[in-house]
Amino acid sequence: MQPATDNATPSDFLIGLDLGQSADYSALTVLQRFHAEQPSRYHLRHLERFRLGTPYPDQVERVKALISREPLQGKSHLIVDQTGVGKPVVDMLKREIQRIPIISILIHGGDAVGEEEGRQFRVPKRDLVGALQLLLQSKRLQVAEGLQDASLLVQELLNFKVKINAGGHDTFEAWREGAHDDLVLSAAMSCWYGEHKPHGKIEFLSSGTRESTRMFAGFGGGTFPRDFKGY
């Protein structure tokens, strides 16, 4: 990672970790939150996919090494997907990393947010992705120009559609069978936690619409500040 810009502005870092299973990638993102301003603004500083099959202890060590470096050291929150295989990994993270708050997210397809003891939340998937989308729409989230996987993140966002089942709950599916959502969820968990606005629902733009295409056109392009180089 490269040094963060805008160091004069008070900020902290939200690290999102989406834990993949055997056929899915795990993804790690770093979001810098500038909280002196209201509403806060964000810079996406780091995107990283682990190789398929990377052991969870190795992923924990990677996170541990990341948060021990400046400027993240002592200024970070770790937000982890606890859905599926996540509980044992969250427990491992809590044993190995005791210097920063660790927040676990249980992702579900319902319509209500729940908060449990021990920094654990139950959050609908639409709320997570909607938080990321809303920050992009409002131009409060900017993406570093040089991020290697920025185009993958854009593609994951555009691959989503929402489907309402008979019970009124949402399920997210990809437009193409087999598409991944690891980078989206990793970044979206941090966005949701950074905003922490669980009340109300956020409209999700349909993939392929003129508005959604325009909104994502800036990834890696000229809509971001010239001096915003990222990690």
SULTA-V569382 format. One record per pair of residues at least 24 apart in sequence whose C-alpha atoms are under 10 Angstrom apart, sorted by sequence separation. I is the first residue (numbers start at 0). GAP is how many residues later the second one is. D is the distance in whole Angstrom. If there is no record, write none. Layout:
BEGIN
{{I GAP D} {I GAP D}}
END
This chain:
BEGIN
{{8 24 10} {9 24 6} {10 24 6} {24 24 6} {25 24 5} {26 24 9} {74 24 10} {75 24 6} {76 24 5} {77 24 5} {78 24 5} {79 24 5} {80 24 5} {81 24 5} {82 24 6} {132 24 9} {154 24 9} {155 24 7} {156 24 8} {159 24 10} {8 25 7} {9 25 7} {10 25 7} {24 25 6} {25 25 8} {73 25 7} {74 25 8} {75 25 8} {76 25 6} {77 25 6} {78 25 6} {79 25 6} {80 25 6} {81 25 8} {82 25 8} {131 25 9} {154 25 9} {155 25 6} {8 26 9} {9 26 6} {10 26 10} {23 26 10} {24 26 7} {25 26 8} {72 26 9} {73 26 7} {74 26 10} {75 26 9} {76 26 7} {77 26 8} {78 26 7} {79 26 9} {80 26 7} {154 26 9} {155 26 8} {156 26 9} {4 27 10} {6 27 10} {8 27 7} {9 27 9} {23 27 9} {24 27 6} {25 27 9} {72 27 9} {73 27 10} {152 27 10} {155 27 7} {156 27 6} {3 28 9} {5 28 9} {8 28 9} {13 28 10} {23 28 7} {24 28 8} {25 28 8} {128 28 8} {151 28 9} {152 28 8} {154 28 10} {155 28 6} {156 28 10} {10 29 9} {12 29 9} {19 29 10} {22 29 7} {23 29 9} {24 29 9} {59 29 8} {63 29 8} {67 29 10} {151 29 9} {152 29 9} {153 29 9} {154 29 9} {155 29 10} {10 30 10} {11 30 10} {12 30 9} {13 30 10} {19 30 9} {21 30 7} {22 30 8} {25 30 9} {55 30 10} {58 30 9} {59 30 9} {62 30 9} {66 30 9} {151 30 10} {152 30 6} {153 30 8} {10 31 9} {12 31 10} {14 31 9} {15 31 10} {16 31 10} {17 31 10} {18 31 10} {20 31 9} {21 31 6} {27 31 9} {67 31 9} {128 31 9} {151 31 8} {152 31 6} {12 32 9} {16 32 10} {19 32 8} {20 32 8} {21 32 9} {26 32 10} {55 32 9} {56 32 8} {59 32 8} {60 32 9} {63 32 8} {64 32 10} {66 32 9} {151 32 9} {152 32 10} {174 32 8} {19 33 9} {20 33 10} {21 33 10} {25 33 8} {55 33 7} {59 33 6} {62 33 10} {63 33 6} {66 33 9} {149 33 9} {173 33 10} {19 34 10} {27 34 10} {58 34 10} {59 34 10} {62 34 9} {63 34 10} {148 34 9} {152 34 9} {20 35 10} {27 35 8} {56 35 8} {60 35 8} {63 35 10} {19 36 10} {29 36 10} {55 36 9} {56 36 9} {59 36 8} {60 36 9} {125 36 8} {18 37 9} {55 37 10} {59 37 9} {124 37 10} {4 38 9} {81 38 9} {3 39 9} {56 39 10} {81 39 9} {82 39 9} {4 40 10} {18 40 9} {31 40 9} {78 40 10} {79 40 10} {80 40 10} {81 40 10} {3 41 8} {78 41 10} {2 42 10} {16 42 9} {29 42 9} {161 42 8} {1 43 9} {16 43 10} {31 43 10} {32 43 10} {125 43 10} {128 43 10} {160 43 8} {161 43 9} {0 44 8} {1 44 9} {31 44 9} {125 44 7} {159 44 9} {160 44 8} {161 44 8} {0 45 7} {30 45 10} {123 45 9} {124 45 8} {125 45 8} {159 45 9} {160 45 6} {161 45 9} {16 46 9} {29 46 9} {30 46 10} {123 46 8} {124 46 8} {125 46 8} {159 46 8} {160 46 6} {15 47 10} {29 47 10} {123 47 9} {124 47 7} {157 47 9} {158 47 9} {159 47 6} {160 47 10} {14 48 9} {29 48 9} {156 48 10} {157 48 8} {158 48 6} {159 48 10} {28 49 10} {157 49 5} {158 49 9} {28 50 10} {140 50 9} {156 50 8} {157 50 7} {14 51 10} {27 51 10} {132 51 10} {157 51 10} {14 52 9} {27 52 9} {131 52 8} {131 53 9} {134 53 10} {12 54 10} {157 54 8} {25 55 10} {108 55 10} {128 55 7} {131 55 7} {132 55 8} {156 55 9} {157 55 8} {108 56 10} {127 56 9} {128 56 7} {130 56 10} {131 56 5} {134 56 8} {14 57 9} {109 57 9} {110 57 8} {111 57 10} {127 57 7} {128 57 10} {130 57 7} {131 57 8} {133 57 9} {134 57 10} {12 58 9} {13 58 9} {109 58 8} {110 58 6} {127 58 9} {128 58 9} {129 58 8} {130 58 8} {131 58 9} {132 58 9} {133 58 10} {157 58 8} {11 59 9} {12 59 6} {108 59 10} {109 59 5} {110 59 7} {127 59 9} {128 59 5} {130 59 9} {131 59 6} {153 59 10} {156 59 9} {11 60 8} {12 60 9} {108 60 6} {109 60 6} {124 60 8} {127 60 5} {128 60 8} {130 60 6} {131 60 7} {134 60 9} {11 61 10} {12 61 9} {13 61 9} {14 61 7} {15 61 9} {16 61 7} {17 61 9} {18 61 8} {19 61 9} {107 61 10} {108 61 5} {109 61 8} {126 61 9} {127 61 6} {129 61 9} {130 61 5} {154 61 9} {11 62 9} {12 62 6} {13 62 6} {14 62 6} {15 62 6} {16 62 6} {17 62 6} {18 62 6} {107 62 9} {108 62 5} {125 62 10} {126 62 9} {127 62 9} {128 62 9} {129 62 8} {130 62 9} {153 62 7} {11 63 5} {12 63 5} {13 63 5} {14 63 5} {15 63 5} {16 63 5} {17 63 5} {18 63 8} {19 63 10} {20 63 8} {107 63 9} {108 63 8} {124 63 9} {127 63 7} {128 63 8} {130 63 9} {131 63 10} {152 63 10} {153 63 9} {6 64 9} {10 64 8} {11 64 6} {12 64 6} {13 64 6} {14 64 6} {15 64 6} {16 64 6} {17 64 8} {18 64 8} {19 64 9} {20 64 7} {124 64 9} {127 64 6} {130 64 8} {153 64 10} {0 65 9} {10 65 10} {11 65 8} {12 65 9} {13 65 7} {14 65 8} {15 65 8} {16 65 10} {17 65 9} {18 65 9} {19 65 8} {20 65 9} {126 65 7} {127 65 9} {130 65 9} {150 65 10} {153 65 7} {3 66 9} {18 66 8} {19 66 9} {122 66 9} {130 66 8} {152 66 9} {153 66 10} {2 67 8} {3 67 7} {18 67 6} {130 67 9} {0 68 10} {1 68 10} {2 68 7} {3 68 10} {17 68 9} {133 68 8} {150 68 7} {0 69 10} {1 69 10} {122 69 9} {132 69 9} {133 69 9} {149 69 7} {150 69 7} {0 70 10} {18 70 8} {126 70 9} {127 70 9} {130 70 9} {132 70 9} {133 70 9} {149 70 7} {18 71 10} {126 71 7} {129 71 8} {130 71 7} {132 71 8} {133 71 10} {148 71 10} {120 72 10} {126 72 9} {129 72 5} {130 72 10} {132 72 8} {146 72 9} {147 72 9} {126 73 9} {128 73 9} {129 73 7} {130 73 10} {144 73 9} {145 73 10} {146 73 8} {123 74 9} {126 74 7} {127 74 9} {129 74 6} {136 74 10} {144 74 7} {145 74 7} {122 75 8} {125 75 8} {126 75 7} {128 75 8} {129 75 9} {136 75 9} {142 75 9} {143 75 8} {144 75 5} {145 75 10} {125 76 8} {126 76 9} {138 76 9} {141 76 9} {142 76 7} {143 76 7} {144 76 7} {123 77 10} {125 77 9} {126 77 9} {136 77 10} {137 77 10} {141 77 8} {142 77 7} {143 77 9} {144 77 8} {106 78 10} {125 78 8} {136 78 6} {141 78 10} {142 78 9} {144 78 9} {132 79 9} {135 79 7} {136 79 9} {144 79 7} {135 80 8} {142 80 10} {143 80 8} {144 80 9} {141 81 9} {142 81 7} {143 81 9} {144 81 9} {106 82 10} {132 82 9} {135 82 10} {141 82 7} {142 82 10} {143 82 10} {144 82 9} {145 82 9} {146 82 9} {132 83 9} {140 83 10} {141 83 9} {143 83 10} {144 83 7} {145 83 6} {146 83 7} {104 84 8} {112 84 10} {113 84 9} {143 84 6} {144 84 6} {145 84 7} {146 84 7} {103 85 10} {112 85 6} {138 85 10} {142 85 8} {143 85 5} {144 85 7} {145 85 8} {102 86 10} {111 86 8} {112 86 8} {141 86 9} {142 86 9} {143 86 4} {144 86 9} {14 87 10} {15 87 10} {16 87 10} {17 87 10} {102 87 10} {110 87 10} {111 87 8} {112 87 10} {142 87 8} {143 87 7} {15 88 10} {104 88 9} {110 88 10} {111 88 9} {141 88 10} {110 89 9} {111 89 9} {102 90 9} {110 90 8} {41 93 8} {40 94 8} {41 94 10} {39 95 10} {46 96 10} {40 97 10} {41 97 9} {42 97 8} {43 97 7} {44 97 9} {45 97 9} {46 97 10} {40 98 8} {41 98 6} {42 98 6} {43 98 6} {44 98 7} {45 98 8} {40 99 5} {41 99 5} {42 99 5} {43 99 5} {44 99 6} {47 99 9} {39 100 7} {40 100 6} {41 100 6} {42 100 6} {43 100 6} {44 100 9} {45 100 10} {46 100 7} {47 100 8} {48 100 8} {38 101 8} {39 101 9} {40 101 8} {41 101 9} {42 101 7} {43 101 10} {44 101 9} {45 101 7} {46 101 7} {47 101 7} {44 102 8} {45 102 9} {46 102 6} {47 102 10} {43 103 9} {45 103 9} {46 103 7} {45 104 9} {80 104 8} {46 105 10} {79 105 10} {80 105 8} {33 106 10} {43 106 10} {46 106 9} {79 106 8} {32 107 10} {78 107 8} {32 108 9} {78 108 10} {80 108 8} {31 109 10} {79 109 8} {30 110 9} {31 110 10} {78 110 7} {79 110 9} {30 111 10} {77 111 10} {78 111 6} {30 112 9} {77 112 8} {78 112 10} {76 113 9} {78 113 10} {78 114 8} {76 116 10} {76 117 10} {48 133 8} {47 134 10} {48 134 7} {47 135 8} {46 136 7} {47 138 10} {46 139 9} {46 140 8} {45 141 10} {43 143 8} {43 147 10} {41 149 8} {41 152 9} {40 153 10} {23 154 10} {26 154 9} {27 154 9} {28 154 7} {39 154 8} {40 154 10} {22 155 10} {23 155 10} {24 155 8} {25 155 10} {26 155 6} {27 155 7} {28 155 9} {39 155 8} {23 156 7} {24 156 9} {25 156 6} {26 156 6} {28 156 10} {29 156 9} {30 156 7} {38 156 9} {22 157 10} {23 157 9} {24 157 6} {25 157 8} {26 157 9} {27 157 10} {28 157 6} {29 157 8} {30 157 10} {32 157 10} {23 158 8} {24 158 9} {26 158 8} {27 158 6} {28 158 6} {31 158 10} {32 158 9} {26 159 6} {27 159 8} {28 159 10} {30 159 7} {34 159 9} {19 160 10} {25 160 9} {26 160 9} {28 160 10} {29 160 8} {30 160 8} {19 161 10} {28 161 8} {32 161 7} {19 162 7} {31 162 10} {32 162 10} {17 163 9} {18 163 8} {30 163 9} {17 164 6} {16 165 9} {17 165 8} {16 166 9} {17 166 9} {18 166 10} {15 167 9} {17 167 6} {18 167 9} {15 168 10} {16 168 8} {17 168 5} {15 169 8} {16 169 5} {17 169 9} {15 170 5} {16 170 8} {17 170 10} {14 171 8} {15 171 6} {17 171 9} {14 172 8} {15 172 8} {16 172 8} {13 173 9} {15 173 6} {16 173 9} {14 174 9} {15 174 5} {13 175 9} {14 175 7} {15 175 9} {13 176 6} {14 176 10} {12 177 9} {13 177 8} {15 177 10} {13 179 8} {13 180 7} {12 181 9} {11 182 10} {44 183 10} {44 184 9} {45 184 7} {46 184 9} {42 185 9} {44 185 5} {45 185 6} {43 186 8} {44 186 5} {42 187 8} {43 187 9} {29 201 9} {5 221 10} {4 222 8} {5 222 9} {4 223 7} {3 224 9} {4 224 8} {3 225 8} {4 225 7} {2 226 9} {3 226 6} {4 226 9} {1 227 8} {2 227 7} {3 227 7} {1 228 7} {2 228 6} {0 229 8} {1 229 4} {0 230 4}}
END
